[in-house]
Amino acid sequence: MSFYTSLSGLKASQADLSTISNNVANVNTTAFKKSKTSFGDIFASAPTQNTRQIAGQGVRVLGINQQFVQGTIETTDKTLDLAVTGEGFFTVKTLGTGGTTAYTRNGAFTMDKSRFVVDTTGARLQVLPVDPATGAITGTALTDLQIPSVKPSTTIELASVSISEKGVIAATYADGTTEAIGSIAMANFASQDGLRQKGDAHWEASINSGNAIYGGAGQGMFGSVRSGALERSNVDITEELVGLISAQRNFQANAKAIETSTAITQTIVNLRT
């Protein structure tokens, strides 16, 4: 039995090592959220057994949980680089009629050839409709953010674009006028831990997370938006390296226990022969 108990310890240590290795590998991935492995003991007994005489049967992995802790904000001075300070995610949608909606805190956005604002995977940033004069949100329908090249119904060219802490995108034209063209659609969930990872710092809603709740930045459960900044990974490399050493020692200890169990078994076999 001790052999299988130690074997479960080896498998658990291997899972811990894999999780820590993934964290370390993504230390420079924008808006990456680290994970932590949770363990539970295995215990089984018959109804008539005295549990005080049973040591247990090993360990198992209960789950690998994401840690949605705020990462460090790094200034870039690029208008379309966005960071969330507080809770919430940017909402993006892939191209096509069957496009899927995803959620990310990686705000490294750029403008494509059609002037749509897209993230590093090519998915388009979603915005809520606003009143052009006041910037107040006027509806709940999500649309792709497209930066105009000229003022609507005129030939006056665009001069600049700015994004406020409340996520309102304002276009300033050559004649000096400014109009709001949308409010960044922020999303939040009843349970962030229930989000399903998709890779590239993207998540999607699941039964465990609940449906997305949309709103404007800087309101209620939604954090503020910082233009000209990006959120770095929340991985603490020192903490991960200490965890790596601990996981390695656990692996070595369980391997030694298996070696000892094998030696004892061999000794018993030799005595019988």
C-alpha positions as CSV (number, residue, x, y, z in Angstrom):
1,M,0.0,0.0,0.0
2,S,2.9,2.4,0.8
3,F,4.0,2.0,-2.8
4,Y,0.7,3.3,-4.2
5,T,0.5,6.1,-1.6
6,S,3.9,7.4,-2.6
7,L,3.0,7.0,-6.3
8,S,0.0,9.3,-5.7
9,G,2.5,11.8,-4.1
10,L,4.7,11.6,-7.2
11,K,1.7,12.4,-9.5
12,A,0.6,15.2,-7.3
13,S,4.1,16.7,-7.2
14,Q,4.3,16.4,-11.0
15,A,1.0,18.3,-11.4
16,D,2.3,21.0,-9.0
17,L,5.6,21.2,-11.0
18,S,3.6,21.6,-14.3
19,T,1.5,24.4,-12.9
20,I,4.5,26.3,-11.5
21,S,6.4,25.8,-14.8
22,N,3.5,27.2,-16.7
23,N,3.4,30.3,-14.4
24,V,7.1,30.8,-14.8
25,A,7.0,30.4,-18.6
26,N,4.3,33.2,-18.8
27,V,6.0,35.7,-16.5
28,N,6.2,38.2,-19.4
29,T,2.8,37.4,-21.0
30,T,0.6,40.4,-20.9
31,A,-2.3,40.1,-18.5
32,F,-1.5,36.5,-17.7
33,K,-3.2,35.1,-14.5
34,K,-1.2,32.6,-12.6
35,S,-2.7,29.3,-11.4
36,K,-2.3,27.3,-8.1
37,T,-2.8,23.6,-7.6
38,S,-5.0,22.4,-4.8
39,F,-4.7,19.0,-3.1
40,G,-6.8,16.7,-1.0
41,D,-6.0,13.6,1.0
42,I,-7.4,10.2,0.0
43,F,-9.0,8.2,2.9
44,A,-11.1,5.1,2.7
45,S,-12.3,2.6,5.2
46,A,-14.9,-0.2,5.7
47,P,-17.9,0.6,7.9
48,T,-16.6,-1.7,10.7
49,Q,-13.0,-0.5,10.6
50,N,-11.5,1.7,13.3
51,T,-10.4,4.9,11.5
52,R,-7.8,5.6,14.1
53,Q,-5.8,2.7,12.8
54,I,-5.9,3.8,9.1
55,A,-3.1,6.1,7.9
56,G,-4.7,7.1,4.6
57,Q,-4.2,6.2,1.0
58,G,-2.4,9.2,-0.5
59,V,-3.2,12.5,-2.2
60,R,-5.1,13.7,-5.2
61,V,-5.4,16.9,-7.2
62,L,-8.6,18.7,-6.3
63,G,-8.1,21.3,-9.0
64,I,-5.9,24.0,-10.6
65,N,-7.4,27.3,-9.7
66,Q,-6.7,30.7,-11.5
67,Q,-5.6,33.6,-9.4
68,F,-7.3,36.8,-10.7
69,V,-5.1,39.2,-8.8
70,Q,-4.3,42.6,-10.4
71,G,-1.0,42.6,-12.2
72,T,1.4,45.6,-12.3
73,I,0.4,48.4,-14.6
74,E,3.1,49.4,-17.2
75,T,2.9,52.7,-19.0
76,T,3.3,52.5,-22.8
77,D,1.9,56.0,-23.9
78,K,0.1,54.3,-26.8
79,T,-3.6,55.4,-26.9
80,L,-5.0,52.0,-27.9
81,D,-3.0,50.2,-25.2
82,L,-5.5,49.7,-22.4
83,A,-5.4,48.4,-18.9
84,V,-8.1,47.7,-16.4
85,T,-7.5,48.9,-12.8
86,G,-10.0,46.9,-10.7
87,E,-12.5,44.2,-11.7
88,G,-13.7,43.3,-15.2
89,F,-12.7,42.2,-18.6
90,F,-12.6,43.7,-22.1
91,T,-15.1,42.0,-24.4
92,V,-13.8,40.9,-27.9
93,K,-15.5,39.0,-30.7
94,T,-13.9,36.9,-33.5
95,L,-14.8,37.6,-37.1
96,G,-17.6,36.1,-39.1
97,T,-21.3,35.5,-38.6
98,G,-20.5,32.6,-36.2
99,G,-18.0,34.7,-34.3
100,T,-17.5,33.8,-30.6
101,T,-17.3,36.2,-27.8
102,A,-14.3,36.1,-25.4
103,Y,-13.1,38.1,-22.5
104,T,-9.6,39.4,-21.8
105,R,-7.5,41.8,-19.7
106,N,-4.8,42.0,-22.4
107,G,-5.5,45.5,-23.7
108,A,-2.8,45.5,-26.4
109,F,-5.2,46.7,-29.1
110,T,-4.3,48.0,-32.6
111,M,-6.3,49.2,-35.7
112,D,-6.6,46.9,-38.7
113,K,-6.8,47.9,-42.4
114,S,-10.6,48.4,-42.1
115,R,-10.0,50.7,-39.0
116,F,-11.6,48.1,-36.6
117,V,-9.8,47.9,-33.2
118,V,-8.5,44.4,-32.7
119,D,-6.5,42.5,-30.1
120,T,-3.4,40.4,-30.6
121,T,-5.6,37.5,-31.9
122,G,-7.5,39.6,-34.4
123,A,-10.7,39.6,-32.4
124,R,-12.6,42.9,-32.5
125,L,-13.1,45.1,-29.4
126,Q,-16.8,45.5,-28.4
127,V,-18.4,48.8,-27.4
128,L,-21.7,50.0,-26.1
129,P,-23.6,52.8,-28.0
130,V,-23.4,56.3,-26.5
131,D,-24.8,59.7,-27.0
132,P,-22.2,61.5,-29.2
133,A,-22.5,64.8,-27.3
134,T,-22.4,63.5,-23.7
135,G,-20.8,60.1,-23.9
136,A,-23.6,58.6,-21.8
137,I,-24.4,54.9,-22.6
138,T,-27.7,54.7,-24.5
139,G,-28.1,50.9,-25.0
140,T,-26.9,47.4,-24.3
141,A,-26.2,46.1,-27.9
142,L,-22.6,45.2,-28.5
143,T,-20.9,46.4,-31.7
144,D,-17.4,46.3,-33.1
145,L,-15.4,49.4,-32.5
146,Q,-14.4,51.1,-35.7
147,I,-12.4,54.3,-35.7
148,P,-13.8,56.8,-38.4
149,S,-11.3,58.5,-40.8
150,V,-13.6,61.5,-41.3
151,K,-16.5,63.1,-39.4
152,P,-19.8,61.5,-40.3
153,S,-21.6,63.0,-43.2
154,T,-18.7,65.4,-43.9
155,T,-15.2,65.3,-45.3
156,I,-13.5,66.7,-42.2
157,E,-10.7,64.4,-41.3
158,L,-10.0,62.8,-37.9
159,A,-7.3,64.5,-35.9
160,S,-7.0,62.2,-32.8
161,V,-8.7,59.7,-30.6
162,S,-8.8,59.6,-26.8
163,I,-10.2,57.1,-24.2
164,S,-11.3,58.2,-20.8
165,E,-11.1,56.3,-17.5
166,K,-14.8,55.5,-18.0
167,G,-14.0,53.8,-21.3
168,V,-15.6,56.4,-23.5
169,I,-13.9,56.7,-26.9
170,A,-13.9,60.2,-28.2
171,A,-12.9,61.3,-31.7
172,T,-11.5,64.8,-32.3
173,Y,-11.8,66.2,-35.8
174,A,-9.8,68.8,-37.8
175,D,-12.4,71.4,-37.2
176,G,-11.9,71.1,-33.4
177,T,-15.1,69.3,-32.6
178,T,-15.2,66.2,-30.5
179,E,-17.8,63.3,-30.6
180,A,-18.1,60.2,-28.5
181,I,-18.2,57.1,-30.7
182,G,-18.7,54.3,-28.1
183,S,-18.0,53.1,-24.6
184,I,-15.8,50.0,-24.1
185,A,-18.0,47.1,-23.1
186,M,-16.7,45.8,-19.8
187,A,-17.8,42.4,-18.6
188,N,-17.9,40.7,-15.2
189,F,-19.1,37.4,-13.8
190,A,-20.7,36.0,-10.7
191,S,-17.7,33.6,-10.4
192,Q,-14.5,34.6,-12.2
193,D,-12.9,31.3,-11.0
194,G,-15.5,29.4,-13.2
195,L,-14.3,31.0,-16.5
196,R,-12.9,28.6,-19.0
197,Q,-9.4,29.4,-20.3
198,K,-8.9,29.6,-24.1
199,G,-5.2,30.6,-24.2
200,D,-3.7,33.9,-25.3
201,A,-5.0,35.5,-22.1
202,H,-8.6,34.9,-23.2
203,W,-11.5,33.4,-21.3
204,E,-15.0,32.4,-22.1
205,A,-18.1,32.1,-20.0
206,S,-19.2,28.7,-18.7
207,I,-21.9,27.2,-16.5
208,N,-19.7,27.7,-13.5
209,S,-19.0,31.3,-14.1
210,G,-22.5,32.4,-15.1
211,N,-23.4,34.7,-18.0
212,A,-21.5,37.9,-18.5
213,I,-22.8,41.1,-17.0
214,Y,-22.0,44.1,-19.2
215,G,-21.5,47.8,-18.3
216,G,-19.4,50.8,-18.6
217,A,-15.9,51.2,-17.0
218,G,-15.6,52.9,-13.6
219,Q,-19.2,52.0,-12.6
220,G,-20.2,49.5,-9.9
221,M,-18.4,46.2,-10.3
222,F,-16.4,47.4,-13.3
223,G,-12.9,48.9,-12.9
224,S,-11.5,51.9,-14.6
225,V,-9.7,51.9,-17.9
226,R,-6.2,53.4,-18.3
227,S,-5.3,54.4,-21.8
228,G,-1.6,54.2,-22.7
229,A,-0.9,51.3,-20.3
230,L,-0.9,47.5,-20.1
231,E,-1.4,45.1,-17.3
232,R,1.6,42.8,-16.8
233,S,1.4,39.1,-15.6
234,N,0.6,38.7,-11.9
235,V,3.3,36.0,-11.6
236,D,5.8,36.7,-8.7
237,I,8.9,34.9,-10.0
238,T,10.5,34.7,-6.5
239,E,7.4,33.0,-5.1
240,E,7.2,30.6,-8.0
241,L,10.9,29.6,-7.7
242,V,10.4,28.9,-4.0
243,G,7.3,26.8,-4.8
244,L,9.4,25.0,-7.5
245,I,12.0,24.0,-5.0
246,S,9.3,22.8,-2.6
247,A,7.6,20.7,-5.3
248,Q,10.9,19.2,-6.4
249,R,11.7,18.2,-2.8
250,N,8.2,16.6,-2.4
251,F,8.9,14.7,-5.6
252,Q,12.2,13.5,-4.4
253,A,10.8,12.5,-1.0
254,N,8.1,10.4,-2.6
255,A,10.5,8.8,-4.9
256,K,12.7,7.9,-1.9
257,A,9.7,6.4,-0.2
258,I,9.0,4.2,-3.2
259,E,12.6,3.1,-3.2
260,T,12.5,2.2,0.5
261,S,9.2,0.3,0.0
262,T,10.8,-1.6,-2.9
263,A,13.9,-2.5,-0.8
264,I,11.7,-3.7,2.1
265,T,9.6,-5.9,-0.2
266,Q,12.8,-7.3,-1.8
267,T,14.2,-8.1,1.7
268,I,11.0,-10.0,2.6
269,V,11.1,-11.9,-0.6
270,N,14.7,-12.9,0.1
271,L,13.8,-14.1,3.6
272,R,11.1,-16.4,2.3
273,T,13.3,-17.9,-0.4
